[in-house]
């Protein structure tokens, strides 16, 4: 199972994504694997577009990622892709994060069974 996080916007810098990666790694979730993928920024776009894949225990990785967003409120948009479903959130102005997180977890757990 894989959860892809695609970051866009002013705050979607390689350094910001590195901070997210560090956060997830420091959580020391057994079996969690983080892989970074970068895309070139589009002409006229502010910031670049960077993606990371979370492999392994997606539920725990997603919970940790949302804790990071709640605490840091970075200036970026996140597109989350899992099991053919796409969810988008504005990290600086989180709304319905609990519903999005619960849906991600439900999808991840249904794919694991």
C-alpha positions as CSV (number, residue, x, y, z in Angstrom):
1,X,0.0,0.0,0.0
2,X,1.2,3.4,-0.9
3,X,0.2,7.0,0.1
4,X,1.5,9.6,-2.3
5,X,1.7,13.2,-1.0
6,X,2.1,15.8,-3.6
7,X,3.1,19.3,-2.3
8,X,2.4,22.5,-4.2
9,X,2.5,26.2,-3.5
10,X,4.8,28.8,-2.1
11,X,5.9,26.6,0.8
12,X,6.5,23.5,-1.3
13,X,10.3,23.9,-1.2
14,X,12.7,21.0,-1.0
15,X,13.7,22.2,2.5
16,X,10.0,22.1,3.7
17,X,9.5,18.6,2.3
18,X,12.8,17.6,4.0
19,X,11.3,18.8,7.2
20,X,8.2,16.6,6.7
21,X,10.4,13.7,5.9
22,X,12.5,14.3,9.0
23,X,9.3,14.5,11.1
24,X,8.0,11.2,9.7
25,X,11.4,9.5,10.2
26,X,11.7,10.8,13.7
27,X,8.4,9.2,14.6
28,X,10.2,5.9,14.3
29,X,7.1,4.0,13.0
30,X,8.2,0.4,12.4
31,X,8.1,-0.5,8.7
32,X,7.5,3.0,7.5
33,X,9.4,3.9,4.3
34,X,9.6,7.5,2.9
35,X,10.6,8.0,-0.8
36,X,11.0,11.5,-2.3
37,X,10.1,12.3,-5.9
38,X,10.6,15.8,-7.4
39,X,9.0,17.4,-10.3
40,X,10.3,20.5,-12.1
41,X,8.4,23.6,-11.1
42,X,6.0,24.9,-13.8
43,X,6.6,28.2,-15.6
44,X,5.2,31.0,-13.5
45,X,4.4,28.8,-10.5
46,X,5.6,29.8,-7.0
47,X,7.6,27.1,-5.4
48,X,8.2,23.7,-6.9
49,X,6.2,20.5,-6.8
50,X,7.6,17.8,-4.7
51,X,6.1,14.4,-3.8
52,X,6.9,11.8,-1.2
53,X,5.5,8.3,-1.0
54,X,4.7,6.7,2.3
55,X,5.0,2.9,2.2
56,X,4.3,0.5,5.0
57,X,1.9,1.2,7.9
58,X,-0.1,3.9,6.1
59,X,-2.5,4.6,8.9
60,X,0.3,5.5,11.4
61,X,2.2,7.5,8.7
62,X,-1.0,9.5,7.8
63,X,-1.7,10.2,11.5
64,X,1.8,11.4,12.0
65,X,1.7,13.6,8.9
66,X,-1.6,15.2,10.0
67,X,0.0,15.9,13.4
68,X,2.8,17.7,11.6
69,X,0.3,19.8,9.6
70,X,-1.6,20.7,12.7
71,X,1.5,21.9,14.5
72,X,3.4,23.6,11.7
73,X,0.7,24.9,9.4
74,X,3.0,25.1,6.4
75,X,2.1,27.3,3.4
76,X,1.4,24.6,1.0
77,X,-1.3,22.5,-0.6
78,X,-1.2,18.8,-0.3
79,X,-2.7,16.3,-2.8
80,X,-2.9,12.8,-1.2
81,X,-3.4,9.8,-3.4
82,X,-4.2,6.4,-2.2
83,X,-6.1,3.4,-3.7
84,X,-7.2,5.4,-6.7
85,X,-8.7,8.2,-4.5
86,X,-7.5,11.8,-4.3
87,X,-7.8,14.1,-1.4
88,X,-6.6,17.7,-1.3
89,X,-6.0,19.9,1.7
90,X,-4.7,23.4,2.3
91,X,-2.2,22.8,5.1
92,X,-2.3,26.4,6.3
93,X,-6.1,26.4,6.6
94,X,-7.0,22.9,7.6
95,X,-10.7,22.0,7.4
96,X,-12.3,18.7,8.0
97,X,-8.9,17.1,8.6
98,X,-10.4,14.5,10.8
99,X,-12.8,13.4,8.1
100,X,-10.0,13.3,5.5
101,X,-7.7,11.3,7.9
102,X,-10.4,8.8,8.7
103,X,-11.1,8.3,5.0
104,X,-7.4,7.7,4.3
105,X,-7.2,5.2,7.1
106,X,-10.3,3.4,6.0
107,X,-8.9,3.1,2.4
108,X,-5.5,2.0,3.7
109,X,-7.0,-0.7,6.0
110,X,-9.3,-2.0,3.3
111,X,-6.4,-2.4,0.9
112,X,-4.4,-4.2,3.5
113,X,-7.0,-6.9,4.1
